[in-house]
């Protein structure tokens, strides 16, 4: 089972608090459904965020922290694929100075602009990458 890490922007929940450094995303929420459809359930999918604080709404975003991202990604090593999801995650990843040859920039999984064709194309790209690493 290959470890895949997805870097997102902000976690949200019932109350404002410190977010977990990384977690298994629920396959029942919108982002989780999309990520599992892209990666497949046969891989270990872990999510980390750019912001250390949890927000109370998906419409509220925390403050991205490049050093926090670097530390989280180092803790999650080794992984075979890093999905850098959305503009906030991509900017924060770039600012972090962390580099990985397996980083793949993507739209945010909850973006409403995904087309069926894009989903198929990205899934094939991900599966090809994972097959090359095993």
N, C-alpha and C positions, 0 to 999 in steps of 0.2 A: 504494500500500500504506500503510495507516494504522498508526501506532505506538500500540500498547496496552501499558500498564505494569500489572503486577500486583504489589501490595505484600503480601508474606507475612510470617510471623514469623521463623523460623529455618531456615537451610540446614543440612543434615546430610550427612555423607559418611564416608569411611573413617578420617579422623583429624581431630583438633581443630586448627583453624588459622583464619586470617583468611579470611572468605568473600569471594568476588568482589562488587564493588559492585552489579553487575547481570549478568544472563546470560540466554541462551535456555534455557528449561526443556526437558527431554527429554519428548517426547510419549509415552514409554513408561512413565514413572512415574505414580503415581496422580494427583498434583496436576497434572502436565503434561497427562495425558489429559483430565482434567476441564476445565482452562483452554482447551485447544485445541478441545474440543467446544463450549464456550460462545462463544469468539471466532471460531473458524474458522482454517484454516491460511493463508488468503490475507492475513492481517495480520501485521505485525511484532510479536510478543509478547515482551516483555522482563520479567524478574522481578527485583525487588529485595527485600531483607529488612529487617526492623526491627532485627536484631541483627548486629553486625559480625563476630562470631565464629561459626565453623562448629562444629557439635556432631557427636558420633559416633553419635547415635541420634535417630530421629524422636520419641522419648519425652522427650528432653532439650531444654530451651529455653534460649536465651541471654538476655542482658539487653537489653531493648529500649532504643533510643537515639533520641530524637526529633530531635536535631541531625543524626545520621547519616542519618535518613530524609529530612530537609529537603535536605541536601546531595545525596543520591542522586537525589531527584526533580528537583532543579534541573539536575543533569547530564543527566538523561534528557529534558528538555524539547527540542523540543515533542512532546507526545503528544496524542492525541485522546480517550483514555479511560484513566482510572486506576481499576483494580479494587482496592479495599481489602478484603482477604480475611481474615476471621476476627477474633475479639475482640481479640487482641493487636495486630494491625495497625491495627484501628480506633481503639483507645485511643492507640496511639503516633502515628498520623496526627493525631488530634485534639490531642495534646499538642505536636506539632511546630510548630503555627502555620502550616504550609504550607496554602494553600488552592488549590483547583482547582474550577472550575465543572464539570469532567468527572469528578469523583470519584464512584464508585458502590460503596457498601458491599455486601459479599457474605459468605456463609458461607465458611469456609476450603474450598478445593477438595477437600481430602482428608477433609472431614467425612463421617461415615457417615450423616448424617441427611438428605441430599439425596433428594428424591423425583423421580420422572420428570416430574411436573407442574412442580415448581420448576425443573428443568433447562430445560424447554421455555420457561417463562415468562421466566427470566433470559436465555436465549439470544435470545429475541425482543426483549427490552428492550435488550440489547447491540447486536444487529444494527440496531435502529431508531436507536439513538444513533449508531452508526458511519455509517449512511446519511445522517443529518442533517449530519454533519461533512464529507462528501465533496463 
